[in-house]
Amino acid sequence: MDDARKSTIRISHASARYVQADTPREERLMAARGQAGIPLSEMVAVLVLLSRDPDPEIRAAAMHGLTGLPSESLVAICSSPDTHPRILEILAKLHFRNSAASLAIVANPSADESVRSFLAEKGAFPAGEAPEDPVIGMTRGASPDGDALSAADTAAEGCGEPLEEEEEFKSKYQLTQEMGISEKIKMAMTGDKEWRMLLIKDTNKLVSGAVIKNPRLTEAEVLFIAKSPVNNDDIIRDICVNKEWTKNYQIRKSLVENAKTPLHHALRFLATLTEKDLATFAKSKNISSVIATQARRLLLNKKKEK
């Protein structure tokens, strides 16, 4: 693939706001996590653009979204002739082990010949199953950014973001797929924020639990974890018993809200919250009834003491 090649991905104005630098971080993070209600036809493009965000947590969430696409959605995107060649290239690099997606890309008239060659070299589909594609002959020798793409870009709605070809898509996520458990544990305990945000989601509890032991872990990351529906209950317990972390009011509040927090810890932290937050929890239907009831009691006692 030509390293010098640049391409432009076009998205609608409604979706473009989630990838702009001046958009609030929380909104960009929400989009990276797939929580912004962006239609599938543009969701992958948004994730690709957010995978280059300056914020490592947003980058990691976007990469997690790209690599964790449901198979049905992935094949639908790979099959659509409206999918940008650059996106097809990225999906090929991330999902070449998925034979259905690979075959869909090979058959897609929008795919560059170099992507088809990449998939063939990777043995991404069983021998003899690659579909005959007359488009290969038609596109051979043509520039990937030729007139057809320019015309499509001119007609497209919204704004574009330039992307340079990178070897980066031997991504950290992909590397985790090739690493053994001991390697992951070592990286979880010593790696940077991007590694920590990836490995905290690892299905192996020894790996995800090792992230909490990383001396570089920040309070902001602990707060993020406390707000997350992590699969490893031990991580939440470790946060609950760490006196330094639980000095942080927002961490305590998030632990009260997190369904994974052991009840006795949640009740202990609940007693340290402000009347305003107690009032919110007293009315909340998103927490256990025990916590909501206790919040009402604490609130009533505070009012009696005045």
KOLDO-911642 format. One record per residue (C-alpha): residue in three letters; x, y, z. Coordinates in steps of 0.5 Angstrom, whole numbers, padded with zeros to 4 digits, always signed. Each point is the difference from the previous one (the first is absolute). Layout:
N
ALAXYZ...
//
This chain:
306
MET+0000+0000+0000ASP+0003+0007-0002ASP+0002+0003+0006ALA+0000+0007-0003ARG-0008-0001-0001LYS-0005+0005+0003SER-0007-0001+0000THR-0006+0004+0003ILE-0006-0003+0003ARG-0006+0004+0000ILE-0006+0000+0005SER-0006+0004+0001HIS+0000+0006+0004ALA-0004-0003+0006SER+0005-0006+0001ALA+0006+0005-0002ARG-0001+0004+0007TYR+0003-0006+0004VAL+0006+0000-0004GLN+0002+0007+0001ALA+0005+0003+0004ASP-0004+0005+0004THR-0005-0005+0001PRO-0001-0002+0008ARG+0004-0006+0002GLU-0005-0003+0003GLU-0004+0000-0006ARG+0005-0003-0004LEU+0001-0005+0005MET-0007-0002-0001ALA+0000+0000-0007ALA+0007-0005+0000ARG-0004-0004+0005GLY-0006-0001-0005GLN-0005+0004+0004ALA-0001+0006-0004GLY-0006-0003-0004ILE+0004+0000-0007PRO-0002-0004-0005LEU+0004-0006-0002SER+0001+0003-0007GLU+0004+0005+0003MET+0002-0003+0007VAL+0006-0003-0003ALA+0003+0006-0003VAL-0001+0004+0006LEU+0004-0006+0004VAL+0005+0000-0005LEU+0001+0008+0001LEU+0000+0000+0007SER+0005-0006+0000ARG+0005+0006-0001ASP-0003+0004+0005PRO+0006+0004+0005ASP-0004-0003+0006PRO+0003-0007+0001GLU-0006-0003+0003ILE-0005+0003-0006ARG+0005-0004-0004ALA+0000-0006+0004ALA-0008+0000+0000ALA+0000+0001-0007MET+0005-0006-0002HIS-0004-0004+0005GLY-0007+0002-0004LEU+0004-0002-0007THR+0002-0006+0002GLY-0006-0002+0004LEU-0005+0001-0006PRO-0005-0005+0000SER+0001-0005-0006GLU-0007+0001-0003SER+0002+0008+0000LEU+0007-0001-0002VAL-0002-0004-0006ALA-0006+0005-0002ILE+0006+0006+0000CYS+0005-0004-0004SER-0006-0002-0005SER-0002+0007-0001PRO+0003+0003-0006ASP-0001+0007+0003THR+0005-0002+0005HIS+0006+0004-0001PRO+0006-0004-0002ARG+0004+0003+0006ILE-0005-0003+0004LEU+0000-0007-0003GLU+0008+0000+0000ILE+0000+0001+0008LEU-0006-0005+0001ALA+0004-0005-0004LYS+0006+0001+0004LEU-0004+0000+0006HIS-0004-0006-0002PHE+0004-0004-0005ARG-0001-0006+0004ASN-0008+0000-0001SER-0001-0003-0006ALA-0007+0002-0002ALA+0002+0008+0001SER+0006-0002-0004LEU-0004-0003-0006ALA-0004+0006+0001ILE+0005+0005-0001VAL+0003-0004-0006ALA-0006+0000-0003ASN-0002+0008+0001PRO+0002+0004-0006SER+0002+0006+0004ALA+0006-0004+0003ASP+0007+0001-0002GLU+0004-0005-0004SER+0005+0001+0005VAL-0005-0002+0006ARG-0002-0007-0004SER+0007-0001-0001PHE+0001+0001+0008LEU-0005-0005+0001ALA+0002-0005-0005GLU+0007+0000+0003LYS-0003-0001+0007GLY-0004-0006-0002ALA-0006+0004+0002PHE-0005-0005-0003PRO+0000-0008-0002ALA+0004-0001-0006GLY-0005+0000-0006GLU-0005+0004+0003ALA+0002+0007-0002PRO-0005+0003-0005GLU+0002+0002-0007ASP+0000+0007+0000PRO+0000+0004-0007VAL+0001+0007+0004ILE+0007-0002+0001GLY+0002+0000-0007MET-0004+0007-0001THR+0004+0003+0006ARG+0007-0003-0001GLY+0004+0006-0002ALA-0005+0005+0003SER+0002+0005+0005PRO-0004-0002+0007ASP-0001+0008+0000GLY-0002+0000-0007ASP-0006+0004-0003ALA-0005-0005+0002LEU+0002+0001+0008SER+0000+0008-0002ALA-0007+0000-0003ALA-0003-0004+0006ASP+0004+0004+0005THR-0003+0007-0003ALA-0007-0003+0000ALA+0001-0002+0007GLU-0004+0003+0006GLY+0004+0003+0006CYS+0008+0001+0002GLY+0006-0005-0001GLU+0006-0002+0004PRO+0006-0001-0004LEU+0003-0007+0002GLU+0008-0002-0001GLU+0001-0007-0002GLU+0004-0003+0006GLU+0003-0007+0003GLU-0004+0002+0006PHE-0005-0005-0001LYS+0004-0005+0002SER-0004+0003+0006LYS+0001-0001+0008TYR-0007-0004+0000GLN+0003-0005-0006LEU+0006-0001+0004THR-0004-0002+0006GLN-0003-0005-0004GLU+0007-0003-0001MET+0003+0001+0007GLY+0000-0006+0005ILE-0003+0001+0007SER+0006+0002+0003GLU+0002+0005-0005LYS-0007+0003+0001ILE+0001+0000+0008LYS+0007+0003-0001MET-0003+0006-0005ALA-0006+0001+0005MET+0005+0001+0006THR+0005+0005-0004GLY-0003+0002-0007ASP-0003+0007-0001LYS-0007+0003+0000GLU-0002-0003-0007TRP+0002-0007+0002ARG-0003+0001+0007MET-0007+0002-0003LEU+0001-0006-0005LEU+0002-0005+0005ILE-0005+0002+0006LYS-0005-0003-0005ASP+0003-0007-0001THR-0004-0006+0002ASN+0006-0003+0004LYS-0001+0002+0007LEU+0007+0000+0001VAL+0002+0004-0005SER-0006+0006+0001GLY+0002-0001+0008ALA+0007+0002-0002VAL-0002+0007-0003ILE-0002+0002+0007LYS+0007-0002+0003ASN+0004+0005-0006PRO+0003+0005+0004ARG-0001+0005-0005LEU-0008-0001+0000THR-0003+0007+0001GLU-0006+0002+0004ALA-0003+0002-0006GLU+0000-0007-0003VAL-0002-0003+0007LEU-0006+0005-0001PHE-0001-0003-0007ILE+0000-0007+0003ALA-0004+0002+0006LYS-0006+0002-0005SER+0001-0006-0005PRO-0004-0007+0000VAL+0007-0003+0001ASN-0001-0008-0001ASN+0006-0001+0006ASP-0004+0001+0007ASP+0007+0000+0003ILE+0002+0006-0003ILE-0006+0004+0003ARG+0002-0003+0007ASP+0007+0002-0001ILE-0002+0007-0001CYS-0005+0000+0006VAL+0006-0002+0005ASN+0005+0005-0003LYS+0000+0006+0005GLU+0003+0005-0005TRP-0005-0001-0005THR-0006+0000+0004LYS+0002+0007+0002ASN-0002+0002-0006TYR-0008+0002+0000GLN-0001-0002-0007ILE+0003-0006+0001ARG-0004-0002+0006LYS-0007+0003-0004SER+0002-0005-0006LEU+0001-0006+0005VAL-0007+0001+0003GLU-0003+0000-0007ASN+0004-0006-0003ALA-0004-0006+0001LYS+0006-0004+0001THR+0002+0004+0006PRO-0001-0005+0006LEU-0006+0003+0004HIS+0003+0001+0007HIS+0005+0004-0004ALA-0005+0004-0004LEU-0004+0002+0007ARG+0007+0002+0003PHE+0001+0005-0006LEU-0007+0002+0000ALA+0000+0003+0007THR+0006+0005-0002LEU-0004+0003-0006THR-0003+0007+0000GLU-0008+0001+0001LYS+0000+0002-0008ASP+0003-0007-0002LEU-0004-0004+0006ALA-0007+0003-0003THR+0002-0002-0007PHE+0001-0007+0002ALA-0006+0000+0005LYS-0004+0001-0007SER+0004-0004-0004LYS-0002-0007-0004ASN+0007-0002-0002ILE+0002-0002+0006SER-0002-0005+0005SER-0006+0001+0004VAL+0004-0001+0007ILE+0005+0006-0002ALA-0006+0004-0002THR-0004-0001+0006GLN+0007+0001+0004ALA+0001+0007-0004ARG-0007+0002+0003ARG+0001-0002+0007LEU+0007+0004+0000LEU-0003+0006-0003LEU-0006+0000+0005ASN+0005-0001+0005LYS+0004+0006-0002LYS-0006+0005-0001LYS-0002-0002+0007GLU+0007+0002+0003LYS-0001+0007-0003
//
